[in-house]
């Protein structure tokens, strides 16, 4: 089983136990309730922290849309939010 968490400005995938592979990919994430203005969002695969990718996003009031993700559920990852000062 896999579980998605959001805490301390990071959205991340955690394993509880992993009995099977999932071939599906996450295409879009919608997050509601972020009131601060986002400057950028970075995607990182936990096993390869040297490889980071910027994520395309739209922020409309307190709703944030992360688009064109194609994120696999087969490995651990995190999405870090950076805000304007």
N, CA, C and O of each residue as an XYZ file, in Angstrom:
340
protein
N       0.845     -1.165      0.000
C       0.000      0.000      0.000
C       0.900      1.240      0.000
O       1.970      1.252      0.608
N       0.444      2.261     -0.685
C       1.174      3.512     -0.755
C       0.286      4.611     -0.196
O      -0.939      4.546     -0.296
N       0.909      5.613      0.389
C       0.143      6.684      0.998
C       0.791      8.014      0.647
O       2.014      8.146      0.691
N      -0.028      8.997      0.299
C       0.462     10.333     -0.031
C       0.265     11.225      1.196
O      -0.814     11.261      1.789
N       1.322     11.938      1.562
C       1.295     12.848      2.706
C       1.586     14.266      2.238
O       2.280     14.468      1.242
N       1.049     15.252      2.963
C       1.414     16.648      2.745
C       1.736     17.241      4.105
O       0.872     17.345      4.976
N       3.003     17.631      4.272
C       3.406     18.272      5.513
C       4.663     19.088      5.272
O       5.504     18.727      4.449
N       4.781     20.185      5.993
C       5.955     21.067      5.920
C       6.309     21.423      4.482
O       7.467     21.290      4.084
N       5.341     21.869      3.703
C       5.532     22.329      2.330
C       5.994     21.238      1.374
O       6.545     21.551      0.318
N       5.786     19.961      1.714
C       6.149     18.863      0.829
C       4.989     17.882      0.699
O       4.328     17.538      1.678
N       4.765     17.448     -0.520
C       3.835     16.371     -0.829
C       4.705     15.180     -1.176
O       5.557     15.288     -2.058
N       4.520     14.039     -0.507
C       5.399     12.911     -0.797
C       4.659     11.589     -0.724
O       3.630     11.459     -0.060
N       5.218     10.609     -1.430
C       4.671      9.255     -1.475
C       5.463      8.391     -0.507
O       6.693      8.389     -0.535
N       4.762      7.660      0.346
C       5.407      6.765      1.313
C       4.850      5.361      1.140
O       3.681      5.176      0.803
N       5.712      4.368      1.379
C       5.285      2.972      1.345
C       4.850      2.551      2.736
O       5.517      2.858      3.724
N       3.763      1.868      2.807
C       3.401      1.203      4.053
C       3.817     -0.263      3.905
O       4.467     -0.811      4.795
N       3.462     -0.878      2.827
C       4.028     -2.155      2.379
C       3.787     -2.215      0.883
O       2.851     -1.597      0.375
N       4.615     -2.945      0.186
C       4.589     -2.905     -1.277
C       4.522     -4.320     -1.834
O       5.550     -4.951     -2.079
N       3.309     -4.808     -2.029
C       3.133     -6.168     -2.527
C       3.004     -6.274     -4.040
O       3.138     -7.363     -4.597
N       2.747     -5.158     -4.708
C       2.547     -5.226     -6.156
C       2.980     -3.919     -6.819
O       3.095     -2.877     -6.174
N       3.211     -4.010     -8.104
C       3.612     -2.850     -8.898
C       2.383     -2.171     -9.471
O       1.399     -2.827     -9.811
N       2.446     -0.858     -9.575
C       1.353     -0.078    -10.148
C       1.870      0.575    -11.422
O       2.858      1.309    -11.384
N       1.221      0.321    -12.537
C       1.696      0.881    -13.804
C       1.069      2.239    -14.109
O       1.503      2.920    -15.039
N       0.064      2.642    -13.346
C      -0.582      3.933    -13.587
C       0.338      5.090    -13.215
O       1.257      4.946    -12.408
N       0.067      6.233    -13.821
C       0.836      7.436    -13.523
C      -0.118      8.547    -13.097
O      -1.262      8.612    -13.547
N       0.372      9.409    -12.229
C      -0.401     10.577    -11.809
C      -0.214     11.647    -12.870
O       0.919     12.024    -13.170
N      -1.286     12.136    -13.436
C      -1.232     13.167    -14.477
C      -1.425     14.570    -13.911
O      -0.826     15.531    -14.393
N      -2.280     14.679    -12.870
C      -2.633     15.992    -12.350
C      -2.953     15.884    -10.866
O      -3.566     14.917    -10.414
N      -2.525     16.896    -10.117
C      -2.847     16.982     -8.696
C      -3.490     18.339     -8.459
O      -3.013     19.358     -8.958
N      -4.574     18.347     -7.696
C      -5.244     19.592     -7.319
C      -5.154     19.705     -5.803
O      -5.563     18.802     -5.073
N      -4.612     20.828     -5.342
C      -4.464     21.068     -3.906
C      -5.262     22.315     -3.558
O      -5.111     23.362     -4.189
N      -6.103     22.192     -2.557
C      -6.919     23.326     -2.131
C      -6.455     23.777     -0.751
O      -6.101     22.959      0.098
N      -6.463     25.090     -0.542
C      -6.167     25.626      0.775
C      -4.817     26.291      0.925
O      -4.527     26.823      1.996
N      -3.971     26.288     -0.103
C      -2.691     26.992     -0.011
C      -2.965     28.470     -0.274
O      -3.341     28.853     -1.382
N      -2.777     29.278      0.731
C      -3.096     30.700      0.614
C      -1.881     31.539      0.224
O      -2.034     32.650     -0.284
N      -0.690     31.025      0.454
C       0.526     31.758      0.108
C       0.797     31.662     -1.392
O       0.439     30.668     -2.024
N       1.421     32.679     -1.956
C       1.771     32.708     -3.380
C       2.965     31.784     -3.613
O       4.020     31.958     -3.002
N       2.795     30.798     -4.502
C       3.853     29.837     -4.813
C       4.791     30.437     -5.846
O       4.350     31.008     -6.843
N       6.082     30.306     -5.603
C       7.115     30.783     -6.521
C       7.514     29.685     -7.506
O       7.617     29.926     -8.709
N       7.740     28.472     -6.981
C       8.081     27.316     -7.833
C       7.785     26.045     -7.071
O       7.643     26.042     -5.848
N       7.695     24.948     -7.836
C       7.460     23.625     -7.279
C       8.478     22.675     -7.909
O       8.641     22.650     -9.128
N       9.159     21.896     -7.069
C      10.218     20.990     -7.528
C       9.840     19.543     -7.211
O       9.414     19.230     -6.099
N      10.002     18.662     -8.209
C       9.769     17.220     -8.063
C      11.113     16.523     -7.935
O      12.035     16.805     -8.700
N      11.232     15.599     -6.958
C      12.461     14.840     -6.750
C      12.113     13.378     -6.495
O      11.194     13.073     -5.734
N      12.851     12.481     -7.133
C      12.761     11.061     -6.819
C      13.701     10.824     -5.642
O      14.879     11.176     -5.712
N      13.194     10.234     -4.567
C      13.971     10.092     -3.328
C      15.292      9.355     -3.553
O      16.303      9.722     -2.955
N      15.304      8.338     -4.390
C      16.528      7.566     -4.620
C      17.537      8.308     -5.493
O      18.679      7.865     -5.611
N      17.147      9.424     -6.105
C      18.040     10.195     -6.978
C      17.874     11.688     -6.657
O      17.359     12.450     -7.474
N      18.313     12.095     -5.462
C      18.088     13.468     -5.014
C      18.850     14.498     -5.830
O      18.573     15.693     -5.728
N      19.811     14.052     -6.644
C      20.545     14.985     -7.496
C      19.752     15.389     -8.735
O      20.136     16.324     -9.438
N      18.657     14.696     -9.006
C      17.843     15.004    -10.177
C      16.536     15.645     -9.726
O      15.670     14.984     -9.154
N      16.411     16.929     -9.990
C      15.195     17.662     -9.647
C      14.575     18.212    -10.915
O      15.282     18.570    -11.857
N      13.239     18.278    -10.940
C      12.533     18.826    -12.096
C      11.531     19.863    -11.616
O      10.862     19.670    -10.601
N      11.431     20.961    -12.350
C      10.390     21.946    -12.074
C       9.054     21.386    -12.527
O       8.975     20.687    -13.537
N       8.014     21.692    -11.784
C       6.665     21.246    -12.121
C       5.860     22.438    -12.613
O       5.878     23.512    -12.010
N       5.159     22.234    -13.710
C       4.256     23.248    -14.242
C       3.035     23.329    -13.340
O       2.453     22.305    -12.981
N       2.643     24.556    -12.971
C       1.487     24.705    -12.091
C       0.732     25.991    -12.386
O       1.272     26.932    -12.967
N      -0.524     26.007    -11.975
C      -1.389     27.194    -11.996
C      -1.897     27.373    -10.585
O      -2.273     26.405     -9.924
N      -1.909     28.616    -10.121
C      -2.466     28.897     -8.804
C      -3.579     29.923     -8.971
O      -3.347     31.046     -9.418
N      -4.779     29.520     -8.607
C      -5.952     30.389     -8.701
C      -6.552     30.510     -7.308
O      -7.183     29.579     -6.806
N      -6.345     31.676     -6.686
C      -6.758     31.921     -5.304
C      -6.154     30.843     -4.414
O      -4.930     30.728     -4.355
N      -6.973     30.045     -3.713
C      -6.391     29.036     -2.812
C      -6.385     27.627     -3.422
O      -6.240     26.644     -2.695
N      -6.542     27.521     -4.743
C      -6.485     26.232     -5.437
C      -5.269     26.201     -6.355
O      -5.060     27.108     -7.161
N      -4.465     25.139     -6.221
C      -3.247     24.990     -7.019
C      -3.373     23.730     -7.866
O      -3.720     22.663     -7.360
N      -3.091     23.861     -9.154
C      -3.157     22.758    -10.108
C      -1.753     22.412    -10.570
O      -1.055     23.264    -11.119
N      -1.330     21.170    -10.356
C      -0.057     20.673    -10.856
C      -0.379     19.860    -12.100
O      -1.107     18.870    -12.027
N       0.162     20.274    -13.240
C      -0.235     19.723    -14.537
C       0.873     18.925    -15.204
O       2.055     19.107    -14.912
N       0.464     18.027    -16.113
C       1.381     17.230    -16.945
C       2.485     16.556    -16.118
O       3.669     16.687    -16.426
N       2.087     15.849    -15.086
C       3.055     15.272    -14.159
C       3.688     13.978    -14.651
O       4.913     13.868    -14.697
N       2.868     12.999    -15.018
C       3.347     11.670    -15.418
C       4.258     11.052    -14.346
O       5.319     10.506    -14.650
N       3.818     11.151    -13.093
C       4.591     10.628    -11.965
C       4.166      9.191    -11.694
O       2.979      8.896    -11.554
N       5.146      8.309    -11.622
C       4.884      6.898    -11.360
C       4.673      6.671     -9.864
O       5.220      7.391     -9.029
N       3.874      5.666     -9.546
C       3.681      5.257     -8.163
C       4.610      4.105     -7.782
O       4.480      3.541     -6.696
N       5.547      3.750     -8.667
C       6.452      2.625     -8.421
C       7.677      2.996     -7.599
O       8.433      2.103     -7.216
N       7.906      4.268     -7.314
C       9.069      4.667     -6.533
C       8.695      5.832     -5.617
O       7.679      6.496     -5.820
N       9.523      6.065     -4.621
C       9.275      7.142     -3.662
C       9.673      8.478     -4.257
O      10.703      8.582     -4.922
N       8.869      9.494     -4.025
C       9.139     10.819     -4.561
C       8.610     11.879     -3.615
O       7.841     11.594     -2.697
N       9.041     13.117     -3.862
C       8.493     14.238     -3.106
C       8.346     15.440     -4.027
O       9.064     15.583     -5.017
N       7.410     16.285     -3.679
C       7.154     17.534     -4.396
C       7.264     18.649     -3.368
O       6.493     18.697     -2.410
N       8.222     19.544     -3.568
C       8.504     20.623     -2.617
C       7.960     21.936     -3.154
O       8.175     22.276     -4.317
N       7.253     22.677     -2.299
C       6.675     23.963     -2.642
C       7.550     25.086     -2.104
O       7.941     25.068     -0.937
N       7.856     26.057     -2.947
C       8.625     27.237     -2.555
C       7.721     28.457     -2.728
O       7.065     28.612     -3.757
N       7.695     29.305     -1.731
C       6.770     30.432     -1.709
C       7.499     31.764     -1.834
O       8.670     31.887     -1.474
N       6.779     32.759     -2.353
C       7.318     34.104     -2.410
C       7.397     34.640     -0.987
O       6.589     34.282     -0.131
N       8.358     35.484     -0.751
C       8.533     36.086      0.584
C       7.492     37.124      0.848
O       7.485     37.732      1.918
